[in-house]
Amino acid sequence: MAPACEPGKPVDRGDQEADEARLAREREKMVEEQIEFRGVYDARVLAAMRTVPRHRFAPGIPPMQAYEDRPQPIGQGQTISQPYMVAWMSELAASNPPCKVLEVGTGSGYQAAILAEMGCSVYTIEIVAPLAQQAERILEAEGYEEQVHVRTGDGYLGWPEEAPFDAVLVTAAAPRVPEPLLDQLRIGGKLVIPVGESSQTLEVHTRTADGFEHERVGSVRFVPMTGEVRR
Ligand code: SAH
């Protein structure tokens, strides 16, 4: 009888390629049906969403499930955001490369990978250490280690040594807008942040030469931002 696993025999590459092709088709469908259909047209965002293998950022769920039209669990009670939300926030924050972006709430690392794929250098902070470590490992395995810098900690204070940023994205809901994040925007830079508790609004704050302008762009649902912002 042949051994169940013959030493030295490679895994079936044909099967692996077929799986990757199926997932790439699922990704294409995700972009067309969930993202373009809802009105995100920024070419760099769409190209990035077509390229980044979302399923690798949510290793705890079946790969096809990662492409569904909703957030998915990533452990530690946290989630990878719905694909559309990642695309929309990326479009709202987008500025031309070379761009420098701060993300608060690394989670899976997927949003950071999308921003990197759009040509930005990304500084991302995660308060839950095991998630920061897992995201860092995946980002490295996917080849984003040069463009994405991960730090464990409370994102409330931002990343002052690297400021100013062209954009700051907060991917957890804050009860109020953290001042230090506004301070770290360059003129023309944008802070994109969900504000609220059970009912939340996505806000965009733009730094102008003499202050800030802000608009509310829609209703959203994110996990709560924890740490200093609650004090
Ligand atoms: N952008 C993520 C989605 C993250 S969910 C992705 O692409 O997968 C929100 C994340 O924000 C959670 O992982 C949560 O632990 C983190 N978070 C909450 N409060 C935070 C804070 N004060 N500083 C940094 N991260 C925070």
Boltz pocket constraint, residues with backbone or C-beta under 6 A from the ligand:
constraints:
  - pocket:
      binder: B
      contacts: [[A, 78], [A, 79], [A, 80], [A, 81], [A, 104], [A, 105], [A, 106], [A, 107], [A, 108], [A, 109], [A, 110], [A, 111], [A, 112], [A, 125], [A, 126], [A, 127], [A, 128], [A, 131], [A, 153], [A, 154], [A, 155], [A, 156], [A, 171], [A, 172], [A, 223], [A, 224], [A, 225], [A, 226], [A, 227], [A, 228]]
      max_distance: 6.0
